[in-house]
Amino acid sequence: MKILVLNGPNLNMTGIRKKGVYGSETLEDINSELKEYANQKGLECDFFQSNHEGAIIDKIHASMNEYDGVVINAGAYTHYSYAIRDAIESVADYTPFVEVHMSDIHKREDFRRVSVITDVCKKQICGFGKDSYKMGIDLLCEIL
């Protein structure tokens, strides 16, 4: 089984930006840990991060032919990108998506409390730091 961990805008700044919210580990550090975690579960795991909506949409479209499942942290796009929502919906019959967030978006600013992608994902997991990704991987293992 092959999965993708897909990260949206500004997540490349993890470890630098708002350490009190996102922690001090870089996205590269987190991805290394997630790769090992997925491998222990018998999964091959790829990573993709972009600050560009179109690149994320293209990767979502490609996922139906390349991956068995996707863990997605769409970053700020979570809250307003109907284009990303529609991209996930267009491949959801082929590839399950699990939405994750390191912070608890329901306890942050009002605009962050709304996710336009939740209803096209299998589940939303938030508020567990980098472990949100691990929980997303675990859920994909159950689904797959």
PyMOL commands that place a pseudoatom at each C-alpha (Angstrom):
pseudoatom trace, name=CA, resn=MET, resi=1, chain=A, elem=C, hetatm=0, pos=[0.000, 0.000, 0.000]
pseudoatom trace, name=CA, resn=LYS, resi=2, chain=A, elem=C, hetatm=0, pos=[1.198, 3.469, -0.858]
pseudoatom trace, name=CA, resn=ILE, resi=3, chain=A, elem=C, hetatm=0, pos=[-0.021, 6.658, 0.817]
pseudoatom trace, name=CA, resn=LEU, resi=4, chain=A, elem=C, hetatm=0, pos=[0.610, 10.360, 0.419]
pseudoatom trace, name=CA, resn=VAL, resi=5, chain=A, elem=C, hetatm=0, pos=[0.962, 12.976, 3.136]
pseudoatom trace, name=CA, resn=LEU, resi=6, chain=A, elem=C, hetatm=0, pos=[-0.046, 16.234, 1.465]
pseudoatom trace, name=CA, resn=ASN, resi=7, chain=A, elem=C, hetatm=0, pos=[0.620, 19.597, 3.119]
pseudoatom trace, name=CA, resn=GLY, resi=8, chain=A, elem=C, hetatm=0, pos=[-0.643, 22.981, 2.029]
pseudoatom trace, name=CA, resn=PRO, resi=9, chain=A, elem=C, hetatm=0, pos=[0.571, 26.555, 2.335]
pseudoatom trace, name=CA, resn=ASN, resi=10, chain=A, elem=C, hetatm=0, pos=[2.966, 27.701, 5.031]
pseudoatom trace, name=CA, resn=LEU, resi=11, chain=A, elem=C, hetatm=0, pos=[3.431, 24.215, 6.459]
pseudoatom trace, name=CA, resn=ASN, resi=12, chain=A, elem=C, hetatm=0, pos=[6.960, 24.376, 5.055]
pseudoatom trace, name=CA, resn=MET, resi=13, chain=A, elem=C, hetatm=0, pos=[7.476, 26.963, 7.818]
pseudoatom trace, name=CA, resn=THR, resi=14, chain=A, elem=C, hetatm=0, pos=[6.694, 24.440, 10.567]
pseudoatom trace, name=CA, resn=GLY, resi=15, chain=A, elem=C, hetatm=0, pos=[9.350, 24.717, 13.262]
pseudoatom trace, name=CA, resn=ILE, resi=16, chain=A, elem=C, hetatm=0, pos=[9.803, 28.407, 12.463]
pseudoatom trace, name=CA, resn=ARG, resi=17, chain=A, elem=C, hetatm=0, pos=[6.264, 29.817, 12.513]
pseudoatom trace, name=CA, resn=LYS, resi=18, chain=A, elem=C, hetatm=0, pos=[4.229, 29.947, 15.743]
pseudoatom trace, name=CA, resn=LYS, resi=19, chain=A, elem=C, hetatm=0, pos=[6.207, 27.318, 17.633]
pseudoatom trace, name=CA, resn=GLY, resi=20, chain=A, elem=C, hetatm=0, pos=[3.652, 27.446, 20.445]
pseudoatom trace, name=CA, resn=VAL, resi=21, chain=A, elem=C, hetatm=0, pos=[1.007, 26.224, 18.002]
pseudoatom trace, name=CA, resn=TYR, resi=22, chain=A, elem=C, hetatm=0, pos=[2.936, 24.033, 15.569]
pseudoatom trace, name=CA, resn=GLY, resi=23, chain=A, elem=C, hetatm=0, pos=[5.956, 22.960, 17.608]
pseudoatom trace, name=CA, resn=SER, resi=24, chain=A, elem=C, hetatm=0, pos=[9.670, 23.385, 16.999]
pseudoatom trace, name=CA, resn=GLU, resi=25, chain=A, elem=C, hetatm=0, pos=[10.244, 20.427, 14.670]
pseudoatom trace, name=CA, resn=THR, resi=26, chain=A, elem=C, hetatm=0, pos=[10.545, 21.199, 10.984]
pseudoatom trace, name=CA, resn=LEU, resi=27, chain=A, elem=C, hetatm=0, pos=[8.233, 19.641, 8.419]
pseudoatom trace, name=CA, resn=GLU, resi=28, chain=A, elem=C, hetatm=0, pos=[11.244, 17.661, 7.177]
pseudoatom trace, name=CA, resn=ASP, resi=29, chain=A, elem=C, hetatm=0, pos=[11.767, 16.265, 10.709]
pseudoatom trace, name=CA, resn=ILE, resi=30, chain=A, elem=C, hetatm=0, pos=[8.091, 15.363, 10.996]
pseudoatom trace, name=CA, resn=ASN, resi=31, chain=A, elem=C, hetatm=0, pos=[8.070, 13.751, 7.551]
pseudoatom trace, name=CA, resn=SER, resi=32, chain=A, elem=C, hetatm=0, pos=[11.097, 11.611, 8.446]
pseudoatom trace, name=CA, resn=GLU, resi=33, chain=A, elem=C, hetatm=0, pos=[9.310, 10.364, 11.540]
pseudoatom trace, name=CA, resn=LEU, resi=34, chain=A, elem=C, hetatm=0, pos=[6.101, 9.743, 9.587]
pseudoatom trace, name=CA, resn=LYS, resi=35, chain=A, elem=C, hetatm=0, pos=[7.965, 7.812, 6.901]
pseudoatom trace, name=CA, resn=GLU, resi=36, chain=A, elem=C, hetatm=0, pos=[9.376, 5.471, 9.552]
pseudoatom trace, name=CA, resn=TYR, resi=37, chain=A, elem=C, hetatm=0, pos=[5.970, 5.199, 11.221]
pseudoatom trace, name=CA, resn=ALA, resi=38, chain=A, elem=C, hetatm=0, pos=[4.259, 4.298, 7.949]
pseudoatom trace, name=CA, resn=ASN, resi=39, chain=A, elem=C, hetatm=0, pos=[7.004, 1.813, 7.036]
pseudoatom trace, name=CA, resn=GLN, resi=40, chain=A, elem=C, hetatm=0, pos=[6.503, 0.029, 10.370]
pseudoatom trace, name=CA, resn=LYS, resi=41, chain=A, elem=C, hetatm=0, pos=[2.866, -0.418, 9.344]
pseudoatom trace, name=CA, resn=GLY, resi=42, chain=A, elem=C, hetatm=0, pos=[3.889, -1.857, 5.977]
pseudoatom trace, name=CA, resn=LEU, resi=43, chain=A, elem=C, hetatm=0, pos=[3.073, 1.308, 4.033]
pseudoatom trace, name=CA, resn=GLU, resi=44, chain=A, elem=C, hetatm=0, pos=[5.130, 3.175, 1.497]
pseudoatom trace, name=CA, resn=CYS, resi=45, chain=A, elem=C, hetatm=0, pos=[4.769, 6.897, 2.183]
pseudoatom trace, name=CA, resn=ASP, resi=46, chain=A, elem=C, hetatm=0, pos=[5.417, 9.893, -0.069]
pseudoatom trace, name=CA, resn=PHE, resi=47, chain=A, elem=C, hetatm=0, pos=[5.253, 13.566, 0.856]
pseudoatom trace, name=CA, resn=PHE, resi=48, chain=A, elem=C, hetatm=0, pos=[4.164, 16.678, -1.016]
pseudoatom trace, name=CA, resn=GLN, resi=49, chain=A, elem=C, hetatm=0, pos=[3.949, 20.276, 0.167]
pseudoatom trace, name=CA, resn=SER, resi=50, chain=A, elem=C, hetatm=0, pos=[3.037, 23.329, -1.848]
pseudoatom trace, name=CA, resn=ASN, resi=51, chain=A, elem=C, hetatm=0, pos=[2.085, 26.916, -1.227]
pseudoatom trace, name=CA, resn=HIS, resi=52, chain=A, elem=C, hetatm=0, pos=[0.189, 26.918, -4.547]
pseudoatom trace, name=CA, resn=GLU, resi=53, chain=A, elem=C, hetatm=0, pos=[-3.432, 25.877, -4.808]
pseudoatom trace, name=CA, resn=GLY, resi=54, chain=A, elem=C, hetatm=0, pos=[-3.147, 24.600, -8.391]
pseudoatom trace, name=CA, resn=ALA, resi=55, chain=A, elem=C, hetatm=0, pos=[-0.182, 22.362, -7.549]
pseudoatom trace, name=CA, resn=ILE, resi=56, chain=A, elem=C, hetatm=0, pos=[-2.153, 20.861, -4.656]
pseudoatom trace, name=CA, resn=ILE, resi=57, chain=A, elem=C, hetatm=0, pos=[-5.166, 20.282, -6.895]
pseudoatom trace, name=CA, resn=ASP, resi=58, chain=A, elem=C, hetatm=0, pos=[-2.983, 18.603, -9.523]
pseudoatom trace, name=CA, resn=LYS, resi=59, chain=A, elem=C, hetatm=0, pos=[-1.508, 16.307, -6.857]
pseudoatom trace, name=CA, resn=ILE, resi=60, chain=A, elem=C, hetatm=0, pos=[-4.989, 15.459, -5.553]
pseudoatom trace, name=CA, resn=HIS, resi=61, chain=A, elem=C, hetatm=0, pos=[-6.123, 14.543, -9.082]
pseudoatom trace, name=CA, resn=ALA, resi=62, chain=A, elem=C, hetatm=0, pos=[-3.018, 12.380, -9.623]
pseudoatom trace, name=CA, resn=SER, resi=63, chain=A, elem=C, hetatm=0, pos=[-3.560, 10.630, -6.286]
pseudoatom trace, name=CA, resn=MET, resi=64, chain=A, elem=C, hetatm=0, pos=[-6.295, 8.380, -7.672]
pseudoatom trace, name=CA, resn=ASN, resi=65, chain=A, elem=C, hetatm=0, pos=[-3.731, 6.653, -9.893]
pseudoatom trace, name=CA, resn=GLU, resi=66, chain=A, elem=C, hetatm=0, pos=[-0.709, 6.834, -7.591]
pseudoatom trace, name=CA, resn=TYR, resi=67, chain=A, elem=C, hetatm=0, pos=[-1.877, 6.282, -3.995]
pseudoatom trace, name=CA, resn=ASP, resi=68, chain=A, elem=C, hetatm=0, pos=[-4.159, 4.070, -1.965]
pseudoatom trace, name=CA, resn=GLY, resi=69, chain=A, elem=C, hetatm=0, pos=[-4.934, 6.892, 0.479]
pseudoatom trace, name=CA, resn=VAL, resi=70, chain=A, elem=C, hetatm=0, pos=[-4.036, 10.469, 1.376]
pseudoatom trace, name=CA, resn=VAL, resi=71, chain=A, elem=C, hetatm=0, pos=[-3.517, 12.302, 4.661]
pseudoatom trace, name=CA, resn=ILE, resi=72, chain=A, elem=C, hetatm=0, pos=[-4.099, 15.988, 3.931]
pseudoatom trace, name=CA, resn=ASN, resi=73, chain=A, elem=C, hetatm=0, pos=[-3.355, 19.112, 5.929]
pseudoatom trace, name=CA, resn=ALA, resi=74, chain=A, elem=C, hetatm=0, pos=[-4.575, 21.764, 3.525]
pseudoatom trace, name=CA, resn=GLY, resi=75, chain=A, elem=C, hetatm=0, pos=[-3.400, 24.587, 5.793]
pseudoatom trace, name=CA, resn=ALA, resi=76, chain=A, elem=C, hetatm=0, pos=[-5.323, 27.814, 5.279]
pseudoatom trace, name=CA, resn=TYR, resi=77, chain=A, elem=C, hetatm=0, pos=[-6.957, 26.364, 2.158]
pseudoatom trace, name=CA, resn=THR, resi=78, chain=A, elem=C, hetatm=0, pos=[-8.957, 24.182, 4.557]
pseudoatom trace, name=CA, resn=HIS, resi=79, chain=A, elem=C, hetatm=0, pos=[-11.104, 27.159, 5.403]
pseudoatom trace, name=CA, resn=TYR, resi=80, chain=A, elem=C, hetatm=0, pos=[-12.004, 28.541, 1.991]
pseudoatom trace, name=CA, resn=SER, resi=81, chain=A, elem=C, hetatm=0, pos=[-10.769, 26.539, -0.994]
pseudoatom trace, name=CA, resn=TYR, resi=82, chain=A, elem=C, hetatm=0, pos=[-13.792, 25.077, -2.682]
pseudoatom trace, name=CA, resn=ALA, resi=83, chain=A, elem=C, hetatm=0, pos=[-11.450, 24.170, -5.546]
pseudoatom trace, name=CA, resn=ILE, resi=84, chain=A, elem=C, hetatm=0, pos=[-9.479, 21.830, -3.256]
pseudoatom trace, name=CA, resn=ARG, resi=85, chain=A, elem=C, hetatm=0, pos=[-12.735, 20.515, -1.797]
pseudoatom trace, name=CA, resn=ASP, resi=86, chain=A, elem=C, hetatm=0, pos=[-14.035, 19.736, -5.293]
pseudoatom trace, name=CA, resn=ALA, resi=87, chain=A, elem=C, hetatm=0, pos=[-10.718, 18.104, -6.263]
pseudoatom trace, name=CA, resn=ILE, resi=88, chain=A, elem=C, hetatm=0, pos=[-10.925, 15.762, -3.256]
pseudoatom trace, name=CA, resn=GLU, resi=89, chain=A, elem=C, hetatm=0, pos=[-14.562, 15.010, -4.026]
pseudoatom trace, name=CA, resn=SER, resi=90, chain=A, elem=C, hetatm=0, pos=[-13.697, 14.187, -7.634]
pseudoatom trace, name=CA, resn=VAL, resi=91, chain=A, elem=C, hetatm=0, pos=[-11.302, 11.386, -6.611]
pseudoatom trace, name=CA, resn=ALA, resi=92, chain=A, elem=C, hetatm=0, pos=[-12.894, 10.309, -3.312]
pseudoatom trace, name=CA, resn=ASP, resi=93, chain=A, elem=C, hetatm=0, pos=[-14.460, 7.211, -4.886]
pseudoatom trace, name=CA, resn=TYR, resi=94, chain=A, elem=C, hetatm=0, pos=[-10.939, 6.023, -5.758]
pseudoatom trace, name=CA, resn=THR, resi=95, chain=A, elem=C, hetatm=0, pos=[-8.765, 7.400, -2.964]
pseudoatom trace, name=CA, resn=PRO, resi=96, chain=A, elem=C, hetatm=0, pos=[-9.798, 8.007, 0.665]
pseudoatom trace, name=CA, resn=PHE, resi=97, chain=A, elem=C, hetatm=0, pos=[-8.655, 11.280, 2.239]
pseudoatom trace, name=CA, resn=VAL, resi=98, chain=A, elem=C, hetatm=0, pos=[-8.175, 11.966, 5.948]
pseudoatom trace, name=CA, resn=GLU, resi=99, chain=A, elem=C, hetatm=0, pos=[-8.042, 15.634, 6.963]
pseudoatom trace, name=CA, resn=VAL, resi=100, chain=A, elem=C, hetatm=0, pos=[-5.518, 16.476, 9.699]
pseudoatom trace, name=CA, resn=HIS, resi=101, chain=A, elem=C, hetatm=0, pos=[-4.380, 19.579, 11.552]
pseudoatom trace, name=CA, resn=MET, resi=102, chain=A, elem=C, hetatm=0, pos=[-1.667, 19.870, 14.188]
pseudoatom trace, name=CA, resn=SER, resi=103, chain=A, elem=C, hetatm=0, pos=[-3.609, 22.496, 16.134]
pseudoatom trace, name=CA, resn=ASP, resi=104, chain=A, elem=C, hetatm=0, pos=[-7.198, 22.249, 17.293]
pseudoatom trace, name=CA, resn=ILE, resi=105, chain=A, elem=C, hetatm=0, pos=[-8.797, 24.443, 14.656]
pseudoatom trace, name=CA, resn=HIS, resi=106, chain=A, elem=C, hetatm=0, pos=[-12.038, 24.508, 16.670]
pseudoatom trace, name=CA, resn=LYS, resi=107, chain=A, elem=C, hetatm=0, pos=[-10.305, 26.429, 19.470]
pseudoatom trace, name=CA, resn=ARG, resi=108, chain=A, elem=C, hetatm=0, pos=[-8.566, 29.004, 17.281]
pseudoatom trace, name=CA, resn=GLU, resi=109, chain=A, elem=C, hetatm=0, pos=[-9.744, 32.095, 15.402]
pseudoatom trace, name=CA, resn=ASP, resi=110, chain=A, elem=C, hetatm=0, pos=[-13.347, 32.033, 14.189]
pseudoatom trace, name=CA, resn=PHE, resi=111, chain=A, elem=C, hetatm=0, pos=[-12.367, 31.719, 10.516]
pseudoatom trace, name=CA, resn=ARG, resi=112, chain=A, elem=C, hetatm=0, pos=[-10.278, 28.599, 11.266]
pseudoatom trace, name=CA, resn=ARG, resi=113, chain=A, elem=C, hetatm=0, pos=[-13.213, 26.786, 12.852]
pseudoatom trace, name=CA, resn=VAL, resi=114, chain=A, elem=C, hetatm=0, pos=[-14.834, 26.118, 9.482]
pseudoatom trace, name=CA, resn=SER, resi=115, chain=A, elem=C, hetatm=0, pos=[-13.446, 23.453, 7.175]
pseudoatom trace, name=CA, resn=VAL, resi=116, chain=A, elem=C, hetatm=0, pos=[-14.834, 23.248, 3.658]
pseudoatom trace, name=CA, resn=ILE, resi=117, chain=A, elem=C, hetatm=0, pos=[-13.073, 19.902, 3.045]
pseudoatom trace, name=CA, resn=THR, resi=118, chain=A, elem=C, hetatm=0, pos=[-14.342, 17.879, 6.019]
pseudoatom trace, name=CA, resn=ASP, resi=119, chain=A, elem=C, hetatm=0, pos=[-17.451, 16.571, 4.287]
pseudoatom trace, name=CA, resn=VAL, resi=120, chain=A, elem=C, hetatm=0, pos=[-15.418, 15.061, 1.407]
pseudoatom trace, name=CA, resn=CYS, resi=121, chain=A, elem=C, hetatm=0, pos=[-12.850, 13.444, 3.714]
pseudoatom trace, name=CA, resn=LYS, resi=122, chain=A, elem=C, hetatm=0, pos=[-13.345, 10.264, 5.762]
pseudoatom trace, name=CA, resn=LYS, resi=123, chain=A, elem=C, hetatm=0, pos=[-12.607, 12.065, 9.018]
pseudoatom trace, name=CA, resn=GLN, resi=124, chain=A, elem=C, hetatm=0, pos=[-11.042, 15.182, 10.497]
pseudoatom trace, name=CA, resn=ILE, resi=125, chain=A, elem=C, hetatm=0, pos=[-8.328, 14.768, 13.128]
pseudoatom trace, name=CA, resn=CYS, resi=126, chain=A, elem=C, hetatm=0, pos=[-6.988, 17.884, 14.841]
pseudoatom trace, name=CA, resn=GLY, resi=127, chain=A, elem=C, hetatm=0, pos=[-5.237, 19.110, 17.940]
pseudoatom trace, name=CA, resn=PHE, resi=128, chain=A, elem=C, hetatm=0, pos=[-2.659, 16.370, 18.477]
pseudoatom trace, name=CA, resn=GLY, resi=129, chain=A, elem=C, hetatm=0, pos=[0.411, 18.069, 17.009]
pseudoatom trace, name=CA, resn=LYS, resi=130, chain=A, elem=C, hetatm=0, pos=[2.415, 15.844, 14.678]
pseudoatom trace, name=CA, resn=ASP, resi=131, chain=A, elem=C, hetatm=0, pos=[0.534, 12.865, 16.112]
pseudoatom trace, name=CA, resn=SER, resi=132, chain=A, elem=C, hetatm=0, pos=[-2.497, 14.067, 14.135]
pseudoatom trace, name=CA, resn=TYR, resi=133, chain=A, elem=C, hetatm=0, pos=[-0.653, 12.794, 11.058]
pseudoatom trace, name=CA, resn=LYS, resi=134, chain=A, elem=C, hetatm=0, pos=[0.061, 9.443, 12.725]
pseudoatom trace, name=CA, resn=MET, resi=135, chain=A, elem=C, hetatm=0, pos=[-3.601, 9.121, 13.650]
pseudoatom trace, name=CA, resn=GLY, resi=136, chain=A, elem=C, hetatm=0, pos=[-4.462, 9.878, 10.034]
pseudoatom trace, name=CA, resn=ILE, resi=137, chain=A, elem=C, hetatm=0, pos=[-2.115, 7.121, 8.879]
pseudoatom trace, name=CA, resn=ASP, resi=138, chain=A, elem=C, hetatm=0, pos=[-3.692, 4.749, 11.404]
pseudoatom trace, name=CA, resn=LEU, resi=139, chain=A, elem=C, hetatm=0, pos=[-7.152, 5.565, 10.080]
pseudoatom trace, name=CA, resn=LEU, resi=140, chain=A, elem=C, hetatm=0, pos=[-6.030, 4.943, 6.505]
pseudoatom trace, name=CA, resn=CYS, resi=141, chain=A, elem=C, hetatm=0, pos=[-4.704, 1.541, 7.630]
pseudoatom trace, name=CA, resn=GLU, resi=142, chain=A, elem=C, hetatm=0, pos=[-8.160, 0.699, 8.982]
pseudoatom trace, name=CA, resn=ILE, resi=143, chain=A, elem=C, hetatm=0, pos=[-9.894, 1.920, 5.816]
pseudoatom trace, name=CA, resn=LEU, resi=144, chain=A, elem=C, hetatm=0, pos=[-7.515, 0.192, 3.424]
for i in range(1, 144): cmd.bond("trace and resi %d" % i, "trace and resi %d" % (i + 1))
show_as sticks, trace
zoom trace
